[in-house]
């Protein structure tokens, strides 16, 4: 199966998202028209009966919009779910990262993050015309990793609160 480029994939998703509006429009138009016709067929020349026909038409329109919104949302969700499954299968079939094995993903992500953080610090030292650019890189990495570790520890500390909330 040939891969679709991102721009084409975006256009496809935009076309698929219009399914909801198409289904909604058809349902709304058909059901509202049927409701109005049924309401007017019961109306006669007396004022009270015209009011009742208007109420019937309004109720039918509201019900048709609710039904159309439900059917449209459901159709959109089903189509998008199917397309997302295709994308998930495609993504799983390709090693987009350096290491495709799932058990190494976290380690490779952390290594790439550490290398990037060190690089930013080194670059900052270079911009500042410092001779100890390596030290700038290590300092930047250490401070950023300390902040990440603190966030992790906070998450561990509050995780029991989330377990009892469910």
Secondary structure, DSSP 4 states (H G I P E B T S, - for coil): -PPPPHHHHHHHHHHHHHHHHHHHHHHHHHHHHHHHHHHHHT--SSHHHHHHHHHHHHHHHHHHHHHHHHHHHHHHHHHHHHHHHHHHHHHHHS--SS---GGGHHHHHHHHHHHHHHHHHHHHHHHTT-S-HHHHHHHHHHHHHHHHHHHHHHHHHHHHHHHHH-
